[in-house]
Amino acid sequence: MTMSTVHSTDATGLDTISPTTHPGRDAAGFRAIRAAAKNVETAEQDLRDAVRAAREAGDSWAIIGTALGVSRQAAQQRFTA
């Protein structure tokens, strides 16, 4: 099995852990979690933007709630500041 060295950085410094320098533990799981969390953050922003655009286009909270699979009230509570 070939092991590659990771040469990237992130704020935690854990992104630099590699099987070559730390054979007992690699940070692949950590990096996967960080990437997934970033994807969730991006998706949440995309959703907020889409809801804002829908409201600006005149869509009702009932329509937005239906699209989200929640009640009108739940959608309005979640997306109004």
BELRAFEN-V415064 format. One line per field, one symbol per residue. ss: DSSP state (H for helix, E for strand, C for the rest). phi: phi as a letter, one per 30 degrees, with the letter a starting at -180 (. if undefined). burial: 1 if it has 16 or more other C-alpha atoms within 10 Angstrom, else 0. A space follows every 10 residues. Layout:
ss = ???
phi = ???
burial = ???
//
This chain:
ss = CCCCCCCCCC CCCHHHCCCC CCCCCCCHHH HHHHHHHHHH HHHHHHHHHH HHHHHHCCCC HHHHHHHHCC CHHHHHHHHC C
phi = .cccccbcbb ediddcdbdd cbddaccede dddddddddd eddddddedd dddddddjdd ddddedddib deddddddcc d
burial = 0000010000 0000111100 0000011000 1000000000 0000000000 1000000000 1111100000 1100110000 0
//
